[in-house]
Amino acid sequence: MRRVRGRLDSIELGEFAIHGNSWVKLVVTSETGLAVSRASKPATLVDGQVEARRAVKARAPIILLTLLASFVVPIMIGNVNAASCPPGNCQASVNSNVPSGDGTIWVEVDNNTSNEVPLPQTFNFAYNTTHTITVLNTTSFTGPSTGGHYVWKDWANYYGTSVCPGNQCVWTTTPMLRISAGGPNGIIYNYTGTVGFTAVFDKQYQATLSFSDINGNPLNPAPASLTLQPQGSTTTTTITSYTGYMSANLYTVTLAHWEGTDLVPTTITETIDLTNGPATATISLKAYPATIQIVDNNNNPVPSASVTITFVNSTSQTYFSNSKGTVNLGDIPGGSFGATVHYQNQAYGPYSLTAINNPINTIGVNAGSTPTTTTTAIVLLAIFGIAFFLILLAIKVRRPPGPPRIS
């Protein structure tokens, strides 16, 4: 270990025997990072186990070695589990996740147009040489067997295992794979079995989505976005187009952004199943139809009343009651809203209303004759009628007798 100008320049981590008699030396430097080279010392194997000889003197603090190990392990994960190959030929198995019934994946080796072959293949490369394998099927295609739509994704090894997150260790997302990670100059490992390379395509199916309110009526406009939880993933997916291809999976609807606010689905089991084929689904959201009814003192409809509605997204809009005294709001997010009524220079409200349990809310205004006035008028008319009758009767009773008749 050397120090240059007071800083750590390099650390020799040690010499390790990996899968046989091949020894490698690991050195971390400030300029090149991790360097791997062949070691000259022979390895000693005990009971078929790998023996490593430490060549590090305990000069660096323990915390520094811990930090270095956290960087070294991810770098080496794609290599130390691969079998080292002795000087001669190294093997690299290359496959694809596309079923043969859905298509053949072709690759070009070392940028040589005359060396284009279909997968799967096992390539033999000279020890410590660098090679490239490029996928030629970069245009999306639909498989005739499953109907799946395939889009290029990445090159990976340990595909379908739990070695890395997402059941694959991604090498690159470009169509060209460069095999040289085993050493500074080229390949020194056999990449076979689960360590072999897989050309990964994203399998997709057609999804056609529509939306409805709490009562199953079509919801217009559609939500601005929809948030989905893919099965087996901790990361959500947000989509804004509701007709198109999506990765083959089972999705649970978690949220919809509609009319400036977030809505949850009507039930927690709203799903979109694209695991084995295309899907057409109607997503029910908690949007509620709402109507305002304006009436006078006699419960008669009041037309032309001004009604200002404040929605849960804090926006407001003014409507006028129709000839039947109603204001149809259509679907509203969440079901709750505020209302203020103006009629004949008088204001009524504000009111806090909800359409969750009843879509119709009635608001009364002070207009028309009141029931009390009508009753009073009837009573007075009755009294005057009785009095007039009594007066007539009294006049008739008090009429003087006529003169006597002479026969």
Beta strands, then each sheet from edge to edge (+ up, - down):
strand 1: 2-4
strand 2: 7-17
strand 3: 23-29
strand 4: 33-38
strand 5: 52-53
strand 6: 83-84
strand 7: 89-96
strand 8: 106-109
strand 9: 116-118
strand 10: 121-126
strand 11: 131-135
strand 12: 141-142
strand 13: 149-157
strand 14: 169-172
strand 15: 176-179
strand 16: 189-190
strand 17: 197-212
strand 18: 225-230
strand 19: 237-239
strand 20: 243-247
strand 21: 250-258
strand 22: 261-263
strand 23: 271-273
strand 24: 279-284
strand 25: 287-295
strand 26: 306-310
strand 27: 316-320
strand 28: 326-333
strand 29: 336-343
strand 30: 346-354
strand 31: 360-364
sheet 1: 1+ 2- 3+ 4-
sheet 2: 1+ 2- 5+
sheet 3: 6+ 16-
sheet 4: 10+ 7- 17- 13+ 12-
sheet 5: 10+ 7- 17- 20+
sheet 6: 10+ 7- 17- 24-
sheet 7: 10+ 7- 17- 13+ 14-
sheet 8: 9+ 8- 11+ 15-
sheet 9: 19+ 18- 21+ 22-
sheet 10: 19+ 18- 21+ 23-
sheet 11: 28+ 25- 31-
sheet 12: 27+ 26- 29+ 30-
end
